[in-house]
Amino acid sequence: MLEFKGTTICAVKRDGKTAIAGDGQVTMSQSIIFKNNAVKVRRIYGGKVLFGFAGSVSDAFALSERFEEMLNKYSGNLMRSVVELAELWRTDKIRKLEAMMITADKDTLLIVSGTGEVIEPEEGVCAIGSGGNYALAAARALLKETDYSAEEIAKKALHIASEICVFTNDHITCETL
C-alpha cells in the first residue's frame, strides 16, 4: 500500500491575529515527491475558522471532514467541536487516524491529533508534521526576537523548515484571521 505523507504546518498568534502556514509537498513512500503545490491550509465555516493538516493524506482528509461536520453541528464553537471530535476517538466510535490538525478561530488556537488529543499550545505558537520541530523552533525564536507579524513569522518559519526537512518545500500557503 502506498502512503502519501510529509508536510509541515505552523501557526502563530500575535497582536490579535492568528496565521496558519503550510507547505505544498506531498511525498509518496519515503523517496518520491508526488506533488509540490498541495494546499493543506484552509478557511472554513464562512471564513471564521482556519485549519491546516499533516499526516497520511487520506487520514488528514477524514480528520478535516469530521472536524468540519462537528463545527457545523456546534454552530462554529471551535473548542466544543474539537472536544466532541476527540470524544469519538476515546469511545472508539471512529478509527484512529494517522494525521494531525492545527485549527484556530479569532480566540483559540488548538492542535488536534487523529488519536483524540486536543492541545492548546503555549506562547501562541505551534507546528506539526515532518518539519514541525524545525518550524516550531524558528517560529519561537522569531516571535521572541522580532516584531514580525503572525503571518510573517509563520511563513518565515516554514521557509526555514523547508531548508532542513526533505519532506517540506517552500511552496507556502498562509491564511490569517
C-alpha positions in Angstrom: 0.0 0.0 0.0 1.4 3.4 -1.0 1.4 6.0 1.8 1.3 9.8 0.9 2.9 11.8 3.7 5.1 14.7 4.6 4.2 18.2 5.3 4.8 21.0 7.8 2.1 23.3 9.3 3.0 26.2 11.6 0.6 28.5 13.4 1.4 31.8 15.2 -0.8 34.1 17.3 0.4 37.7 17.7 -1.2 41.1 18.3 -4.8 39.7 17.9 -4.1 37.9 14.7 -3.5 34.2 14.0 -1.7 32.8 10.9 -1.5 29.2 9.8 1.0 28.4 7.1 1.7 25.1 5.4 4.0 23.8 2.7 2.8 22.2 -0.6 4.8 18.9 -0.7 3.2 15.5 -0.8 5.7 12.7 -0.5 5.0 9.1 -1.7 6.6 6.5 0.5 9.9 7.9 1.7 11.6 8.9 -1.6 9.3 10.4 -4.2 7.9 14.0 -4.3 4.5 13.3 -5.7 3.2 16.8 -5.7 4.7 20.2 -5.0 1.7 22.6 -4.7 -0.9 20.9 -2.5 -2.9 23.2 -0.3 -3.1 22.0 3.3 -4.3 25.2 5.0 -7.9 26.3 4.5 -10.6 28.6 5.7 -13.9 27.0 6.7 -17.2 28.0 8.5 -17.7 31.2 6.5 -14.0 32.1 6.8 -14.2 32.3 10.6 -12.1 29.2 11.2 -8.7 28.2 9.9 -7.1 24.7 9.8 -4.0 23.0 8.5 -3.4 19.3 8.4 -0.5 16.9 8.2 0.0 13.2 8.1 -1.4 10.4 5.8 -3.4 12.2 3.1 -6.5 10.1 3.3 -6.5 10.3 7.1 -5.9 14.0 7.1 -8.9 14.5 4.8 -11.0 12.2 7.0 -9.9 14.2 10.1 -10.7 17.6 8.5 -14.1 16.3 7.2 -15.1 15.1 10.6 -13.9 18.3 12.2 -16.0 20.4 9.7 -19.1 18.3 10.5 -18.6 19.0 14.2 -18.1 22.7 13.6 -21.4 22.8 11.7 -23.1 20.8 14.4 -21.9 23.1 17.2 -22.5 26.4 15.4 -18.9 27.3 14.9 -17.9 26.7 18.6 -14.3 25.6 18.0 -13.5 24.2 21.4 -16.7 22.2 21.7 -16.2 20.9 18.2 -12.7 19.6 18.8 -13.6 18.2 22.2 -16.6 16.3 20.8 -14.4 15.0 17.9 -11.8 13.8 20.4 -14.6 12.1 22.4 -15.5 10.0 19.3 -11.9 8.6 19.4 -11.9 8.0 23.1 -15.1 6.0 22.9 -13.8 4.0 19.8 -16.6 5.1 17.6 -14.2 6.0 14.8 -10.8 4.5 14.0 -7.6 6.2 14.9 -6.2 8.4 12.1 -2.5 8.9 11.2 -3.0 12.7 10.9 -2.9 15.9 13.0 -4.5 19.3 12.5 -3.9 22.8 13.8 -7.1 24.9 14.0 -7.9 28.4 15.1 -10.7 30.9 15.3 -10.4 34.6 16.5 -9.8 33.5 20.1 -8.4 30.0 20.2 -5.5 28.0 18.7 -5.5 24.2 19.1 -3.7 21.1 17.9 -5.9 18.1 17.3 -4.5 14.6 16.8 -6.0 11.7 15.0 -5.9 9.7 18.2 -8.1 12.1 20.2 -5.8 14.5 21.9 -6.6 18.3 22.0 -3.7 20.6 23.0 -3.7 24.3 23.4 -0.2 25.4 22.6 1.9 27.6 24.9 3.0 31.0 23.9 0.7 31.2 20.8 2.9 29.1 18.5 2.8 25.5 17.4 3.8 23.3 14.5 3.1 19.8 13.3 4.3 17.4 10.6 7.6 16.2 9.4 9.3 19.6 9.6 7.2 20.7 12.6 10.1 20.8 15.1 12.2 22.9 12.8 9.3 25.3 12.1 8.4 25.5 15.8 12.0 26.4 16.9 12.2 29.0 14.1 8.8 30.5 15.0 9.5 30.7 18.7 12.8 32.5 18.0 11.2 34.9 15.6 8.3 35.6 18.0 10.7 36.4 20.8 13.4 38.3 18.8 11.5 40.2 16.1 8.5 42.5 15.6 7.3 40.5 12.6 3.5 39.9 12.3 2.0 36.5 12.9 1.8 35.9 9.1 5.4 36.9 8.5 6.6 34.6 11.3 4.6 31.6 10.1 5.9 32.0 6.6 9.5 32.5 7.6 9.4 29.5 10.0 8.0 27.3 7.1 10.7 28.6 4.8 13.4 27.7 7.4 11.9 24.2 7.8 11.9 23.7 4.0 15.7 24.3 4.0 16.2 21.5 6.6 13.4 18.9 6.1 13.3 16.8 2.9 9.6 16.3 3.3 8.9 20.1 3.4 9.1 22.5 0.4 8.9 26.3 0.1 5.5 26.4 -1.8 3.8 28.1 1.2 0.1 28.7 1.7 -0.8 31.0 4.6 -4.2 32.1 5.9 -4.7 34.7 8.6 -7.6 35.7 10.9 
